[in-house]
């Protein structure tokens, strides 16, 4: 069964872009017109991160090492930390097709 690629919009300063994940190749591609933001995003998504993952209750967390390249769900978890670490915002609700047509605000 062919897996569908995951993608989500991102923004940095006045530039819109997106992160795309090819689950078959386990490859992350960052498209962003700002080189600084693109580099920060690529570096952040290229390594595993220790993240407190919630479980049954709001107080039930365990620290896990999450590799963003492992699968789409792992990438999504790591993306929740992107803004704080890099200043690159994940625009979860912005359609990626819109971003491809309009890469600036």
DSSP file (Angstrom, degrees, kcal/mol; ACC not computed):
  #  RESIDUE AA STRUCTURE BP1 BP2  ACC     N-H-->O    O-->H-N    N-H-->O    O-->H-N    TCO  KAPPA ALPHA  PHI   PSI    X-CA   Y-CA   Z-CA
    1    1 A X              0   0    0      0, 0.0     2,-0.4     0, 0.0     0, 0.0   0.000 360.0 360.0 360.0 128.5    0.0    0.0    0.0
    2    2 A X        -     0   0    0      1,-0.0     2,-0.3    22,-0.0     0, 0.0  -0.608 360.0-135.8 -77.5 128.5    1.4    3.4   -1.0
    3    3 A X        -     0   0    0     -2,-0.4     2,-0.3     1,-0.0    21,-0.2  -0.634  16.1-121.9 -87.0 143.6    1.6    5.8    1.8
    4    4 A X        -     0   0    0     -2,-0.3    19,-0.1     1,-0.1     2,-0.1  -0.623  28.3-112.0 -84.0 140.8    0.4    9.4    1.3
    5    5 A X        -     0   0    0     -2,-0.3     2,-0.4    17,-0.1    17,-0.2  -0.417  25.5-136.7 -69.1 146.0    2.9   12.2    2.0
    6    6 A X  E     +A   21   0A   0     15,-1.7    15,-3.4    -2,-0.1     2,-0.3  -0.849  28.1 171.1-100.1 139.7    2.3   14.5    5.0
    7    7 A X  E     -A   20   0A   0     -2,-0.4     2,-0.3    13,-0.2    13,-0.2  -0.995  10.0-179.9-147.1 150.5    2.7   18.3    4.6
    8    8 A X  E     -A   19   0A   0     11,-2.0    11,-2.6    -2,-0.3    84,-0.1  -0.992  30.8-106.7-147.2 150.2    2.0   21.3    6.6
    9    9 A X  E     -AB  18  91A   0     82,-0.7    82,-2.3    85,-0.6     9,-0.3  -0.429  33.2-175.2 -77.0 149.2    2.5   25.0    6.1
   10   10 A X  E     -AB  17  90A   0      7,-2.5     7,-2.8    80,-0.3     2,-0.3  -0.920   5.9-159.4-134.9 163.3    5.1   27.0    8.0
   11   11 A X  E     -AB  16  89A   0     78,-2.2    78,-2.5    -2,-0.3     2,-0.3  -0.997   9.9-179.2-145.8 150.0    6.0   30.7    8.2
   12   12 A X  E >   -A   15   0A   0      3,-2.3     3,-2.2    -2,-0.3     2,-0.2  -0.929  67.7 -40.2-150.3 121.5    9.1   32.7    9.1
   13   13 A X  T 3  S-     0   0    0     -2,-0.3    74,-0.0    74,-0.3    21,-0.0  -0.445 127.0 -22.2  55.7-123.6    9.2   36.5    9.0
   14   14 A X  T 3  S+     0   0    0     -2,-0.2    91,-1.3    -3,-0.1     2,-0.4   0.227 118.0  99.5 -99.0  15.3    7.2   37.5    5.9
   15   15 A X  E <   -AC  12 104A   0     -3,-2.2    -3,-2.3    89,-0.2     2,-0.3  -0.859  54.0-158.3-110.6 135.1    7.7   34.1    4.1
   16   16 A X  E     +A   11   0A   0     87,-3.4    17,-0.6    -2,-0.4     2,-0.2  -0.824  28.4 140.9-102.8 147.4    5.3   31.2    3.8
   17   17 A X  E     -AD  10  32A   0     -7,-2.8    -7,-2.5    -2,-0.3     2,-0.3  -0.820  32.8-122.0-159.1-160.8    6.5   27.7    3.1
   18   18 A X  E     -AD   9  31A   0     13,-2.5    13,-2.9    -9,-0.3     2,-0.5  -0.994   7.3-131.7-157.3 159.7    5.9   24.1    4.0
   19   19 A X  E     -AD   8  30A   0    -11,-2.6   -11,-2.0    -2,-0.3     2,-0.4  -0.964  26.4-168.3-112.5 130.6    7.4   21.0    5.4
   20   20 A X  E     -AD   7  29A   0      9,-2.9     9,-3.0    -2,-0.5     2,-0.5  -0.970   5.6-158.7-124.0 137.9    6.7   17.8    3.5
   21   21 A X  E     -AD   6  28A   0    -15,-3.4   -15,-1.7    -2,-0.4     2,-0.8  -0.968   6.7-156.5-120.7 123.9    7.4   14.2    4.6
   22   22 A X  E  >> - D   0  27A   0      5,-2.8     4,-1.7    -2,-0.5     5,-1.6  -0.862   8.5-168.3 -96.3 104.6    7.8   11.3    2.3
   23   23 A X  T  45S+     0   0    0     -2,-0.8    -1,-0.2     1,-0.2   -19,-0.1   0.818  83.2  54.5 -67.7 -31.6    6.9    8.3    4.4
   24   24 A X  T  45S+     0   0    0    -21,-0.2    -1,-0.2     1,-0.2    -2,-0.0   0.937 121.0  29.9 -67.3 -45.9    8.2    5.8    1.9
   25   25 A X  T  45S-     0   0    0      2,-0.1    -2,-0.2     0, 0.0    -1,-0.2   0.572 101.5-132.1 -87.6 -10.6   11.7    7.4    1.7
   26   26 A X  T  <5 +     0   0    0     -4,-1.7     2,-0.4     1,-0.2    -3,-0.2   0.931  57.9 145.2  54.9  49.0   11.5    8.7    5.3
   27   27 A X  E   < -D   22   0A   0     -5,-1.6    -5,-2.8    43,-0.0     2,-0.5  -0.952  42.4-150.5-123.7 136.5   12.7   12.1    4.0
   28   28 A X  E     -D   21   0A   0     -2,-0.4     2,-0.5    -7,-0.2    -7,-0.2  -0.906  11.4-167.1-105.5 130.4   11.8   15.6    5.2
   29   29 A X  E     -D   20   0A   0     -9,-3.0    -9,-2.9    -2,-0.5     2,-0.5  -0.976   3.6-160.0-118.9 128.1   11.8   18.4    2.6
   30   30 A X  E     -D   19   0A   0     -2,-0.5     2,-0.6   -11,-0.2   -11,-0.2  -0.936   5.7-172.6-109.9 123.8   11.6   22.0    3.8
   31   31 A X  E     +D   18   0A   0    -13,-2.9   -13,-2.5    -2,-0.5     2,-0.3  -0.963  25.4 140.1-116.6 114.3   10.5   24.7    1.3
   32   32 A X  E     -D   17   0A   0     -2,-0.6   -15,-0.2   -15,-0.2     6,-0.1  -0.943  48.5-140.2-157.0 130.4   10.8   28.2    2.6
   33   33 A X  S    S+     0   0    0    -17,-0.6     2,-0.7    -2,-0.3   -16,-0.1   0.658  86.6  79.6 -68.4 -17.6   11.9   31.4    0.8
   34   34 A X     >  -     0   0    0      1,-0.2     4,-2.6   -22,-0.1     5,-0.2  -0.838  67.9-157.7 -94.9 115.7   13.9   32.7    3.9
   35   35 A X  H  > S+     0   0    0     -2,-0.7     4,-2.7     1,-0.2     5,-0.2   0.865  91.3  52.9 -62.5 -38.2   17.3   30.8    4.0
   36   36 A X  H  > S+     0   0    0      2,-0.2     4,-2.4     1,-0.2    -1,-0.2   0.950 113.2  43.2 -62.1 -48.9   17.7   31.5    7.7
   37   37 A X  H  > S+     0   0    0      1,-0.2     4,-2.3     2,-0.2    -2,-0.2   0.882 114.0  51.4 -64.1 -39.2   14.3   30.0    8.6
   38   38 A X  H  X S+     0   0    0     -4,-2.6     4,-2.8     2,-0.2    -1,-0.2   0.933 111.2  47.3 -63.4 -45.8   14.8   27.1    6.2
   39   39 A X  H  X S+     0   0    0     -4,-2.7     4,-2.6     2,-0.2     5,-0.2   0.918 111.8  50.1 -62.8 -44.8   18.2   26.2    7.7
   40   40 A X  H  X S+     0   0    0     -4,-2.4     4,-2.3    -5,-0.2    -1,-0.2   0.917 113.6  46.5 -58.9 -43.8   16.8   26.4   11.3
   41   41 A X  H  X S+     0   0    0     -4,-2.3     4,-2.4     2,-0.2    -2,-0.2   0.935 112.6  48.6 -65.9 -47.1   13.9   24.2   10.3
   42   42 A X  H  X S+     0   0    0     -4,-2.8     4,-0.5     1,-0.2    -2,-0.2   0.915 113.4  47.3 -60.5 -43.9   16.1   21.6    8.5
   43   43 A X  H >< S+     0   0    0     -4,-2.6     3,-0.8    -5,-0.2     4,-0.3   0.920 112.8  48.6 -63.8 -43.6   18.6   21.5   11.4
   44   44 A X  H >< S+     0   0    0     -4,-2.3     3,-0.7     1,-0.2    -2,-0.2   0.887 114.5  45.4 -64.3 -38.9   15.8   21.1   14.0
   45   45 A X  H 3< S+     0   0    0     -4,-2.4    -1,-0.2     1,-0.2    -2,-0.2   0.444  99.1  72.2 -86.2   0.6   14.1   18.3   12.0
   46   46 A X  T << S+     0   0    0     -3,-0.8     2,-0.3    -4,-0.5    -1,-0.2   0.557  95.4  51.9 -92.6  -7.0   17.3   16.4   11.3
   47   47 A X  S <  S-     0   0    0     -3,-0.7    21,-0.4    -4,-0.3    19,-0.1  -0.932  86.3-103.8-130.2 152.3   17.9   15.1   14.8
   48   48 A X        -     0   0    0     -2,-0.3     2,-0.3    19,-0.2    19,-0.2  -0.345  36.1-151.4 -67.2 154.6   15.8   13.2   17.4
   49   49 A X  E     -E   66   0B   0     17,-2.4    17,-3.3    -4,-0.1     2,-0.7  -0.970  16.8-123.3-131.4 144.7   14.5   15.1   20.4
   50   50 A X  E     +E   65   0B   0     -2,-0.3     2,-0.4    15,-0.2    15,-0.2  -0.798  42.4 175.6 -85.8 118.4   13.6   14.2   24.0
   51   51 A X  E     -E   64   0B   0     13,-2.9    13,-2.5    -2,-0.7     2,-0.8  -0.981  36.0-124.3-131.1 135.7    9.9   15.2   24.4
   52   52 A X  E     -E   63   0B   0     -2,-0.4     2,-0.5    11,-0.2    11,-0.3  -0.704  34.3-159.2 -77.4 112.2    7.5   14.7   27.3
   53   53 A X  E     -E   62   0B   0      9,-2.9     9,-1.8    -2,-0.8     2,-0.1  -0.823  10.3-129.0-100.1 128.7    4.7   12.8   25.7
   54   54 A X  E     +E   61   0B   0     -2,-0.5     7,-0.2     7,-0.2     4,-0.1  -0.376  30.1 170.7 -75.8 155.0    1.2   12.8   27.4
   55   55 A X        -     0   0    0      5,-2.2    -1,-0.1     2,-0.7     6,-0.1   0.141  58.9 -15.4-128.1-115.1   -0.7    9.6   28.1
   56   56 A X  S    S+     0   0    0      3,-0.0     2,-0.2    -2,-0.0     5,-0.1   0.855 122.1  17.7 -72.0 -38.3   -3.9    9.0   30.2
   57   57 A X  S >  S-     0   0    0      3,-0.1     3,-1.1     1,-0.0    -2,-0.7  -0.745  84.3 -99.1-128.8 174.7   -4.2   12.2   32.2
   58   58 A X  T 3  S+     0   0    0      1,-0.2    -2,-0.0    -2,-0.2    -1,-0.0   0.657 125.4  45.9 -68.3 -14.8   -2.8   15.7   32.1
   59   59 A X  T 3  S+     0   0    0      1,-0.1     2,-0.9    -5,-0.0    -1,-0.2   0.378  89.8  94.4-106.4   1.9   -0.3   14.7   34.7
   60   60 A X    <   +     0   0    0     -3,-1.1    -5,-2.2     2,-0.0     2,-0.3  -0.785  51.2 146.7-103.2  92.2    0.8   11.4   33.0
   61   61 A X  E     -E   54   0B   0     -2,-0.9     2,-0.4    -7,-0.2    -7,-0.2  -0.919  26.3-169.1-124.2 149.0    3.9   12.1   30.9
   62   62 A X  E     -E   53   0B   0     -9,-1.8    -9,-2.9    -2,-0.3     2,-0.4  -0.997  27.9-119.0-132.7 142.5    6.9   10.1   29.9
   63   63 A X  E     +E   52   0B   0     -2,-0.4     2,-0.3   -11,-0.3   -11,-0.2  -0.658  39.1 177.1 -79.3 130.2   10.0   11.4   28.2
   64   64 A X  E     -E   51   0B   0    -13,-2.5   -13,-2.9    -2,-0.4     2,-0.7  -0.961  34.2-119.2-132.4 150.3   10.6    9.7   24.9
   65   65 A X  E     -E   50   0B   0     -2,-0.3     2,-0.5   -15,-0.2   -15,-0.2  -0.821  34.1-164.6 -88.2 118.9   13.2   10.2   22.2
   66   66 A X  E     -E   49   0B   0    -17,-3.3   -17,-2.4    -2,-0.7     2,-0.7  -0.927  10.1-157.9-111.8 121.5   11.3   11.1   19.0
   67   67 A X    >   -     0   0    0     -2,-0.5     3,-2.0   -19,-0.2     4,-0.5  -0.875   7.5-153.8 -96.4 113.3   12.9   10.9   15.6
   68   68 A X  T 3  S+     0   0    0     -2,-0.7     7,-0.3   -21,-0.4     3,-0.2   0.722  93.7  55.7 -61.9 -19.9   11.1   13.2   13.2
   69   69 A X  T 3  S+     0   0    0      1,-0.2    -1,-0.3     5,-0.1     3,-0.1   0.539  86.1  83.0 -87.6  -6.4   12.1   11.1   10.3
   70   70 A X  S <  S-     0   0    0     -3,-2.0     2,-0.3     1,-0.2    -1,-0.2   0.916 108.8 -35.7 -65.6 -45.2   10.7    7.9   11.7
   71   71 A X     >  -     0   0    0     -4,-0.5     4,-2.1    -3,-0.2    -1,-0.2  -0.964  64.6 -87.8-168.3 172.2    7.1    8.5   10.5
   72   72 A X  H  > S+     0   0    0     -2,-0.3     4,-2.4     1,-0.2     5,-0.2   0.869 122.2  53.8 -63.1 -38.0    4.5   11.2   10.0
   73   73 A X  H  > S+     0   0    0      2,-0.2     4,-1.9     1,-0.2    -1,-0.2   0.897 108.8  48.9 -65.6 -39.4    3.2   11.0   13.6
   74   74 A X  H  > S+     0   0    0      2,-0.2     4,-2.3     1,-0.2    -1,-0.2   0.913 110.2  51.8 -64.7 -42.2    6.7   11.5   15.0
   75   75 A X  H  X S+     0   0    0     -4,-2.1     4,-2.6    -7,-0.3    -2,-0.2   0.919 107.7  52.5 -59.4 -43.7    7.3   14.5   12.7
   76   76 A X  H  X S+     0   0    0     -4,-2.4     4,-1.0     1,-0.2    -1,-0.2   0.900 108.7  50.3 -60.5 -41.0    4.0   16.0   13.9
   77   77 A X  H >< S+     0   0    0     -4,-1.9     3,-0.7     1,-0.2     4,-0.3   0.937 112.7  45.8 -62.9 -46.1    5.1   15.7   17.5
   78   78 A X  H >< S+     0   0    0     -4,-2.3     3,-2.0     1,-0.2     4,-0.3   0.869 104.9  62.0 -66.8 -35.8    8.5   17.3   16.9
   79   79 A X  H >X S+     0   0    0     -4,-2.6     3,-1.2     1,-0.3     4,-0.5   0.781  90.3  68.7 -60.6 -25.8    6.8   20.1   14.8
   80   80 A X  T << S+     0   0    0     -4,-1.0    -1,-0.3    -3,-0.7     4,-0.2   0.679 103.6  44.7 -66.8 -14.3    4.9   21.1   18.0
   81   81 A X  T <> S+     0   0    0     -3,-2.0     4,-1.7    -4,-0.3    -1,-0.2   0.428  87.8  93.0-104.4  -2.4    8.3   22.2   19.4
   82   82 A X  H <>>S+     0   0    0     -3,-1.2     4,-2.4    -4,-0.3     5,-0.6   0.904  82.1  51.2 -62.2 -46.5    9.5   24.0   16.2
   83   83 A X  H  X5S+     0   0    0     -4,-0.5     4,-2.2     1,-0.2    -1,-0.2   0.938 111.2  46.4 -58.7 -50.7    8.3   27.5   17.1
   84   84 A X  H  45S+     0   0    0     -4,-0.2    -1,-0.2     1,-0.2    -2,-0.2   0.862 119.0  41.3 -62.2 -36.6    9.9   27.6   20.6
   85   85 A X  H  <5S+     0   0    0     -4,-1.7    -1,-0.2     3,-0.1    -2,-0.2   0.784 135.2  10.0 -82.7 -28.7   13.2   26.3   19.3
   86   86 A X  H  <5S-     0   0    0     -4,-2.4    -3,-0.2     2,-0.2    -2,-0.2   0.605  88.7-116.1-129.2 -19.0   13.6   28.2   16.1
   87   87 A X  S  <<S+     0   0    0     -4,-2.2     2,-0.5    -5,-0.6   -74,-0.3   0.460  72.5 132.0  85.0   0.6   11.0   31.0   15.7
   88   88 A X        -     0   0    0     -6,-0.6     2,-0.3   -76,-0.1    -1,-0.3  -0.787  51.0-141.1 -87.9 125.2    9.5   29.2   12.7
   89   89 A X  E     -B   11   0A   0    -78,-2.5   -78,-2.2    -2,-0.5     2,-0.7  -0.687   1.1-139.2 -91.9 136.1    5.7   29.0   13.1
   90   90 A X  E     -B   10   0A   0     -2,-0.3     2,-1.2   -80,-0.2   -80,-0.3  -0.858   9.6-158.0 -92.9 118.6    3.8   25.9   12.0
   91   91 A X  E >   +B    9   0A   0    -82,-2.3     3,-1.4    -2,-0.7   -82,-0.7  -0.623  17.2 175.5 -95.9  73.6    0.6   27.0   10.3
   92   92 A X  T 3  S+     0   0    0     -2,-1.2    -1,-0.2     1,-0.3   -83,-0.1   0.806  76.5  41.7 -52.3 -36.4   -1.4   23.8   10.9
   93   93 A X  T 3  S+     0   0    0     -3,-0.2     2,-0.4     2,-0.1    -1,-0.3   0.562  88.5 100.8 -94.5  -7.7   -4.6   25.2    9.4
   94   94 A X  S <  S-     0   0    0     -3,-1.4   -85,-0.6   -85,-0.1     2,-0.2  -0.652  80.5-116.6 -79.3 127.1   -3.2   27.0    6.4
   95   95 A X     >  -     0   0    0     -2,-0.4     4,-1.6     1,-0.2     3,-0.5  -0.425  12.8-142.4 -64.7 131.3   -3.7   25.0    3.2
   96   96 A X  H  > S+     0   0    0      1,-0.2     4,-2.2     2,-0.2     5,-0.2   0.849 100.8  60.8 -63.0 -34.9   -0.3   24.0    1.7
   97   97 A X  H  > S+     0   0    0      1,-0.2     4,-1.2     2,-0.2    -1,-0.2   0.874 103.6  50.7 -61.8 -35.7   -1.7   24.5   -1.8
   98   98 A X  H  > S+     0   0    0     -3,-0.5     4,-2.2     2,-0.2     3,-0.4   0.919 108.7  51.6 -64.0 -44.4   -2.4   28.2   -0.9
   99   99 A X  H  < S+     0   0    0     -4,-1.6    -2,-0.2     1,-0.2    -1,-0.2   0.878 104.8  56.0 -62.2 -39.1    1.2   28.5    0.3
  100  100 A X  H  < S+     0   0    0     -4,-2.2     3,-0.3     1,-0.2    -1,-0.2   0.848 114.6  39.4 -62.4 -33.4    2.6   27.1   -2.9
  101  101 A X  H  < S+     0   0    0     -4,-1.2     2,-0.4    -3,-0.4    -2,-0.2   0.771 127.5  32.8 -84.9 -28.4    0.7   29.8   -4.9
  102  102 A X     <  +     0   0    0     -4,-2.2    -1,-0.2    -5,-0.1    -2,-0.1  -0.742  62.4 171.6-132.2  82.5    1.3   32.7   -2.4
  103  103 A X        +     0   0    0     -2,-0.4   -87,-3.4    -3,-0.3     2,-0.3   0.444  66.1  52.2 -77.2   2.5    4.8   32.3   -0.7
  104  104 A X  B      C   15   0A   0    -89,-0.2   -89,-0.2   -93,-0.0   -90,-0.1  -0.942 360.0 360.0-133.2 157.3    4.6   35.7    1.0
  105  105 A X              0   0    0    -91,-1.3   -90,-0.1    -2,-0.3    -2,-0.1   0.474 360.0 360.0 -69.8 360.0    2.1   37.6    3.2
